[in-house]
């Protein structure tokens, strides 16, 4: 899980902000996105402490607490949702005006039972046909690249809960 971006999000920052205020390279920050907290370099911890005006020990403690918590990623717009989908967060909470669009998208997917029945009934040919249809749809779609990427990646998730204020999706592979 990407604890660095989640930690920055909770502190209303982005990696670019850390780079601009501390001079630490974006490449170094990017290298830490999928690392366990115990593998974070001193340079990154020090930069986070500097920008947040906290001690390095406090930053490290907060990061370790975050790792133990295993929280859901919160997305408020398509770009944040795409980031969460790319890093395959276990749970993603979509809030704000964008949650209605995601709800419609999730409801348009076939359930696992429907998909499995369709694939078994066609002896696997449906999977190839569905791929071809999706490729053709993407080719002629007027949607922007972010929307296409979201539609392609969100298939790996299932709808866990939905209300007018938020939509919660969960990675399907966690159920196996």
C-alpha positions, 0 to 999 in steps of 0.5 A, a space after each residue: 500500500 502507498 502509505 506515503 501518499 496517504 500520509 501526505 493526503 491526511 496532511 493536505 500535501 502532495 509529493 510535489 509540495 514536499 519537493 518544492 519546500 524541501 528540495 528532496 527529489 520527486 524520484 526519491 519520493 516516488 521510490 518510497 510509494 510502495 515500500 514498507 515504513 521500516 524501509 523509508 530512508 532518513 532523508 524522506 523522514 527528515 523532509 516530511 518532518 521539515 515540511 510538517 514542522 514535526 520531529 522525525 520521531 513523530 512523523 515515523 510514529 504517525 506513519 507506523 500508526 497509519 500502516 497498522 491502521 490499514 486505512 482506505 484511500 479517499 478520492 474526491 475527483 477522477 485523478 485521485 481515484 485513478 491514483 488509488 486504482 493504480 496502486 490497488 488500495 484495498 478499499 477506496 472511498 469516493 466522496 463528493 460530487 464525483 461519487 454519483 458517477 462512480 456509483 453508476 459505473 459500478 452498477 453497470 458492471 456484471 456481478 461475479 456470478 453473472 460474469 462467471 456464468 457468461 464465461 462458462 456458458 461460452 467456453 471462454 470465448 466471451 472473455 476474448 469477445 468482451 476484450 475486443 468490444 472494450 478495445 473498440 469502445 475505447 478506440 471510438 469513445 469521446 471520453 478522456 484518457 483518465 476516464 478510460 483508465 478508470 473504467 478499465 481498472 475499476 473492474 477489479 473492484 466491487 461495490 461495498 457500500 453506497 450512499 449519497 455522500 460516499 461510495 466505498 469500493 473493495 478490491 475483489 481479490 481480497 475475497 478469495 
